[in-house]
Amino acid sequence: MRPNLKTLGIALLTAGAMTYQPLSAQNTPVTKSEAEKLSIQLEESMKNRDPDPLNHLIYFPAFLTRTGSTSHLIDNVDTLTKIAREFGLFNIGNRTLEITKNGTYSLVHSYLNNDEMHLLFRAFGEGGLNYQDITLIKVKDSVRAVDIFSYELGESYAALFSYRIDDLETPDAHTSMTSREKYGTLFENAWNLKNYSLVKSTFEKFDDPTQHDKHFSFQYMMACQQLSEKSFKKSVDHFISLYPDEPTVYLLMMRKYADTKEYADYSHAIDKMDTLLHFDPFLSYFRGNVVMTLGDLGAALHFYQDVFDYDPGIWQNTEKLVACQVLNNDLVQANEAIKIYRHTPGYRPELVESLYADYPALK
């Protein structure tokens, strides 16, 4: 079942993402029908395992303006294009395919913010969970993205790319170095080498303004989760005190606590994420996982059924629902769920066969 908030689209990608052209009609608002068309195209392309539309959705000239960078490199398009390739800006679709293996890429909803049209997509599958908030612009007769906020990365691609450009700047030898200039390279090198202890100790040498920077605070939090539970909780408290409505921290907490017995923290993170998303019915899948772990089969059935009614094509939820129904000796309902799933576009017959293999009583 497709969310009723899906009200958008476009005629996609007529110009190459890395071709620098003058901006055209950029101030023309994107209509709901145009955004609807684009959202359908993106869903279909990902369903067909074709990453190219998402890979090349960002319109590079407008994206560079979006970074707000004052670097002398901002007009050097060849250099910036090379950096963008290394950065992964034109491989967003490939990364999304990794996440959505045996899963889905679906529109959660669209919304208007500061006169800009946004599409919020959920990517879920064997690679985990991520959300992409895509900001749209009109370029001639097509609709493109000027930026994408990845919940997984914790910031928009424009913000992250701006950091990358700034890191290439050589500090002025005649001026005193800021805390970021003094320790920033060491911090980033430690992060790239996965030396999480050094990331933590370097972060703690930053001055207060740098420790309040969202980019560094997020990486610090990611490093701390690799070190100890105490360090992670301290870093989470630090981040939330600065950015209480940033969704990435709650997504990270969901991942961290999913396989632990921190059920209260896990449930709180799910609920907070749901609030920030302005409601995503899919999150009840994770609520079902929580109560199933606690042994409440009835509550788990309720949550899994809600998600199934919302979208029977989410295989992982359908699998859990059928398992609960079998445990509850509801074989008729279990077979009915399988039947509905088999009539869902893009269903995987081998996954259905695996269910029958696990639960012979269904045949």
Secondary structure, 3 states (H helix, E strand, C coil): CCCCCCCCCCCECCCCCCCCCCCCCCCCCCCHHHHHHHHHHHHHHHHCCCCHHHHCCECHHHHHHHHCCCCHHHHCHHHHHHHHHHHCCCCHHHHHHHHCCCCEEEEEEEEEECCEEEEEEEEEECCEEEEEEEEEEEECCEEEEEEEEECCCCEEHHHHHHHHHHHCCCCCCCCCCCHHHHHHHHHHHHHHCCCHHHHHHHHCCCCHHHHCCHHHHHHHHHHHCCCCHHHHHHHHHHHHHHCCCCCHHHHHHHHHHCCCCCHHHHHHHHHHHHHHCCCCHHHHHHHHHHHHHCCCHHHHHHHHHHHHHHCCCCHHHHHHHHHHHHHCCCHHHHHHHHHHHHCCCCCCHHHHHHHHHHCHHHC
